[in-house]
Amino acid sequence: MYFIVASIILIAYSIITFIYTLKNIKIKRENQIFTNEILIALLFLIAGILFPFMFQFHSPSLSQDSLNLLWLSTSVIFLIEMGVWALTLTYNAIISKRDPEIMAERDYSRFCEEFNKNWEDDLKSELGRKFLHLFTCLVIFLFWTLGTILRDFGILIQWGLDNYSFSYWLTITVGYGFVFMFQVADLTRLNKYYMLPNWAKKWYSDMKQSELHTFVASTPLVLAFSPFIFAPFPIFAAVALITTVSDGFACIIGKKYGKHHLRTNTKKTVEGLIAGGLSTFLIVLLITIFYYPWMQVSIEKIIIMSFIATLLFMLIDAFIKNISDNILNPLLTGFAMWIIFIL
């Protein structure tokens, strides 16, 4: 039952996000962000339900003692994180309410006004935002590689672990810890900005204008990876790279070289779409070949998976407007590849 702490925290985030979104439903619909926020709440709920099965799914020989240790360590880390946030927010609430000048300085409308004044939608700013997403992806490969090295040296077996259980324990613990951090900060920013510490406010200097009154893109991006913990690692890895690298290529190439807009009501370009599509095809092709020992499929299946993922990525990028591609890209491309693999 050591998993219960993490599951409760994830489900609690889901409930709080649902309540916040429904409480502001009129504004959310006017700004066309209602669907995204409901999907984020659902992703939290799904993660909470799936969490008890994540560490051991690919490791059927994992002992109950080892599994309990993984659950317990993750739960302790999450509780410490929540405790630090509770103390930090409480402290900032107290000092703000005691001093009217501090409260006035920490007015969110004032922050938004200053943010809009300094906003720059240029290539340099976009690179900074995409790097944060790419870093999330690189962590997955770092932990998988670390798990592989420790397995090869015979260290993991001494702890009763294998590559999957150890690597996914690190990935899930750090990934959800990251999500908790940003969701607490976002809910505080959007509701009680004066409670947000100054060091957390700096996180929002590079966010998009469209994120001023909703959650930042990093939260749904990580949560949307959750179902693919149960897929073979190459699919999980490909989903992460498509969502970060392909989306980054599409955006950066579109900004730098884009001349032909897809539609009159969008900034997206044909050049960016092609760049994203080509990178998606190459990602699936190369990842499935490189990590072939963990998903042994024929070259025909690899080509089909690459093509379908590319097609879905391009369709989402070209036609979907009101739902975040950080949610749709991983879910649709990931499940499509997974279904093809099973068939």
Buried (B, 14 or more C-beta within 10 A) or exposed (E): EBBEBBBBBBBEBBEBBBEBBEEBEEEBEEBEBBBBBBBBBBBBBBBBBBBBEBBBBBBEEBEEEBBEBBBEEBBEBBEEBBEEBEEBBEEBBEBBEEEEEEBEEBEBEEBBEEBEEEEEEEEEBBBEBBBBBBEBBBBBBBBBEBBBEBBEEEEBEEEBBBBBBBBBBBBBBBBBBBBBBBBBBBBBBBEBBBBBBEEBBEBBEBBBEEBBBBBBBBBBBBBBBBBBBBBBBBBBBBBBBBBBBBBBBBBBBBBEEBEEBBEEEEEBBBBBBBBBBBBBBBBBBBBBEEBEEBBEBEEEBBBBBBBBBBBBBBBBBBEBEEBBBBBBBBBBBBBBBBEBBEE
